Amino acid sequence: MSLSRGKQIQFTLIENGLDFVLTAIKDYPINVSTEAEMKRILKYSVLHLSSGVELLLKSRLHKENWVYIFQDMNKANTQKYIDRDFVSVDSKTNIERLENICNIVFSENEKKDLEALRKIRNGFEHFDFLENDIAIETKIEKAVKAIINFVAKNLLNVVTLKDTEQALLDEIKQKIIEINIYSKELENLANEQINIDNRQKIIFCPECGKEFFALDDDGGKMKCYYCGWRPQDENDRVQVATKYLYTNIASGCLILDNGEQLPLYECPECGFQAFVIDDNYRKCFNCGYNPEKEEIAFCNKCNLLYKVEVPEDDIGICPECFLNFVIKD
């Protein structure tokens, strides 16, 4: 019997967000036979998940005060809110308000994972697009976990879910379990192949963010054993290091927005311009040099990185500048 038409269709704000999230991952783990199917699933997974994330973040802000969900709170008024005729808060501003107004804490990884989703969404919506399929899956997986963790920690403590909302959340949790099992299988296969190939220099992949990227070693080529990504030029370590900064370091997007340079330096071990340094990360993408924080420093004279042999005796000058100073005297 066909459904009678002419009914009012209603979604609560939370139900709407959870439904988008579930729709984004309903086909996961992906098992299709054509590239066209894969492309379509990944595209709409990203778009639907992005919508779901924004709605769920917005629902917590809305719980605090409906005025906060206006992008420009100075333009908030009751009639526009009732008519739903306004520009609502974007995800970046939403997170800032949740932190500043609601005292909600996002980890750096959570912000990085949600930002990675936003970047992929922008790629799909605004221009042509090129990215590794498994890397997209991985970023979707991380963003789903980040937003469901947000719901568990910061939404369920202030709202009581309706039956329809709870049912959607339960389905999403089951899907996450299935995705975790699938990801673990891929990780086990990647680890097995790394051991077979005897690859030693393993770092976080610049594309998918998982720790399965092998720097070239004993004639082997650089590649990720999880998603398969490799640089266009197999010897281009600078491309690998730069892409890592764009993808994996949360502050990277801020550095670029401020017009500053990426934290990419000449390695004090091998001299190659492929050493990445950030608050929590120090690694050469050429030789694999990975020093502790106190083992390197910037020279106060030439501003280049140098190795600190004895930290308690260090005077803040690299050996070359010190030698020039001695010779000059």
Steps between C-alpha positions, in 0.01 A plus 500: 500500500642839403561767759242776510648835409452858620660441842718743693865385505684591818854445632622623834838673484677204659307244295591689184869500589513133602310398186759677283783323687336159462432561131868591455622162628212267408704342217809442717712296480483577127481198271423600142604376159544824303698819544187704423319345797799565727525865394130562559497333844807692619373832366161481668648349816712812537215739419248328730747458785599865478133602524449266795803635684385860460148419620615309808748769599227757442252304712721538808543872438124532445440330835696781664316781317345522153669836444838327490416310180483823296830556320462870581340507844435875461244411230317241711128565540205283595313519169803403292560210739137382473506526119845331486599793280856575609863408440588244766836461665774326300686203650818690587311776684274238657795321658645830623168592666464154653845541653457859615132504599424142600848415635515191280847361441599355163828311478748607233439170320123556499540848356749370246266218392200733464713753312619226263137414425421867434787524250385192308142630497621830355690310233191308393267800513707776347741360240639187338636237735790258532575290808574140597183294560623319813628830641150647455349199677745542787419869540128422496556233766693741724243778459213264585675392818574862591138614461351197680749554782375860511139379522585256780697752708329830432145441375360202687573675830267791415224336293287187518489333160166417343443141391571582134825678595615216725429243228717695254782533754489125570526425126797735466677332793451159337639634172805637682567151640484355147730774367748441783516128416560580133769758580675255733510242222663752266749598770595136560556446128712817481712392799553157348623651173728744683660206682533301178668795325707572814424872491646682801423872462124516558324832560146639491369508144465850349181387324296278734665591832567142608847388609577284200703724269846363422782736411721344233749263655758269339375583153130469586258770390305732727137395538217446747428136569148588615359727230766453232583871459845596372641833376482580130878503489606191694806685630325824594534503877411870519161423344443231762600730786289789370196281448544361851483854639186580302328178606612398846600802706195686629685832518603469136181663373549790743857546385385524141210734580738738676724515197793345682721223371446134572734366774731323256874532560842375402567178688795529744583135432498469120473865388191434286211753505253242628502537878157566652478657842190589699407508867458124516684372194859496376592283203715504187317363198832432327715313750244425771685698769262529796665686789363583843408866551815578700727338238450780245483879511491804273828689481477853642739620228392337174158366610572154357425181690797325658558194716553570869772263619486584873181690596636641828805644319312641200554874441235539225745516208556232235853353460561685171411841645705424809799409283464822298485696826818334627687554171393866488638551850 
